[in-house]
Amino acid sequence: MPITWLFSRHGMTWFQLGNVVATLLALSILVYLFIRRPQDFVRPSMQVLAFYHLLIQWPVVYLSRFIETWVHDEWHVFILVHGFVLIGIPLALSSSRQTVIEIWTRLRGDGAGASDNAWAVNALFVTAIACAAVYLTAVDITDTGLYVLLTDPVHASEARVESLKALPSMLPKYALSVLSSTIAPLFTAFAVVAWLHRTPASRWNSLYPTMLLPVVWILALLSGAKGIAVFLVMVVVATYLWDRRLRLPLAAAVLAIPIMLVPAVAYVVVIANAHYEVGAMALMDRLAEAILKRAFLVPATTGIWHIDYAQSEGLVGIAGQLRLASALGEEAMRLPMVIGQYYGPAYYGDEVATHFSANTGFLFTAYACFGLLGLPLALAMLLCCDLPLILLRLLPRSWMVPAMGATSVAVLKFVQSDYTTVWLTHGFGLIALLAWGLWAMRELRRAMSSERPGMSAGDQRGAGGVLSV
């Protein structure tokens, strides 16, 4: 009788109730693990699951009625979304246990040597300048998205797209991408760690990367994309959290979210003023569009499009895995663009741009390719997300924390983009590799300087940059 009353009184269906129960179960497990076993979130796979819970499971609860009317078989959505998180948690917890314990134990360190990372700071800064120079050789500074955003905000979005479309080759585009998704986040994380562990004796080494940080951020923001600014602010928060072993005072926790949203809010205010949209309601509408809808609803919505496309038009098979299909010599398709052009006009009520793509996470792409068989494939891909731990465990603490801070934010892209794109373009795989490469070069430099004849111990420390951990 109570269940019958609930359904008749509130119009709740079994599908909607199942979504609520599964999401609350996942929330309970994740909260318990974060409070009692925070070391488990050292695994990138657990971070992926946490982001999927926040940005996919909860939006699916909100969109339940829409899913029931839009998708042919809504229970496939239920199995795929909730199965991925609820099955993925025990799978992730069973992997890389020894590595996780080792990394978590080393995070107990006091951060000694964090202010003496001039080698990494200098190398990253020079690389950032080089990447920006490559990009600016192909795009005039007055045509960049950032310049147009500051001088003509009304046309900022168009300028950002056109500046990338007008590139004569892929090299400038990849140079800017690596700068904004790999070099700038890692530089930011090093600057945060140096500042957190500043001492009177190392005041200059702590201040030095902070002084260079605005330059690196400006270069990373040349495209004018507000998401990059939000990403970099999130790196600051994530690096602080890992340096403190995920211990965050309540006051800081309350301030963290609005601080991370400052770049998005500033962007919205600039655009609203440029369009002469005044008043609190106009501003709130744009904020809801830019932050709430795009961040919390778009990834799940485009994922639902992928599911409905597979159910309506048939599974696309390996052709939907662009890079894999190309490597195997099979016919390939840009699945997000095909689906975006297919559903975009109906969803937005108007024609969409020819470059519009329905980007979404690898879970939904796997379903569009292989149906429910994509779920075990997605779980295997989830476990592969822990591979960067192999490199992170090799780093001293003062290098490991910045790499973890930058990598943890790159994990967010797994909810929004194709799997290989996140690894190669959005910095997830490159950040750990770059950090390890810089550290290995530094150690090699130390070893070579220590072998020079006639040098005192003090001279060797000055030449090699001895790193204490």
Secondary structure as UniProt FT lines:
FT   HELIX           2..10
FT   HELIX           14..36
FT   HELIX           38..42
FT   HELIX           44..52
FT   HELIX           53..57
FT   HELIX           58..62
FT   HELIX           64..70
FT   HELIX           74..93
FT   HELIX           97..106
FT   TURN            107..108
FT   TURN            112..113
FT   HELIX           114..116
FT   HELIX           118..138
FT   HELIX           141..143
FT   HELIX           145..151
FT   HELIX           153..155
FT   HELIX           156..165
FT   HELIX           170..178
FT   HELIX           179..183
FT   HELIX           184..196
FT   HELIX           200..202
FT   HELIX           203..220
FT   TURN            221..223
FT   HELIX           226..243
FT   TURN            244..246
FT   HELIX           250..260
FT   HELIX           262..274
FT   TURN            275..276
FT   HELIX           280..287
FT   HELIX           288..297
FT   HELIX           298..313
FT   HELIX           317..320
FT   HELIX           322..327
FT   TURN            328..329
FT   HELIX           335..348
FT   TURN            354..355
FT   HELIX           362..370
FT   HELIX           371..373
FT   HELIX           374..384
FT   TURN            385..388
FT   HELIX           389..392
FT   TURN            393..394
FT   HELIX           397..410
FT   HELIX           411..415
FT   HELIX           419..424
FT   HELIX           428..450
FT   TURN            453..454
FT   HELIX           457..464
//
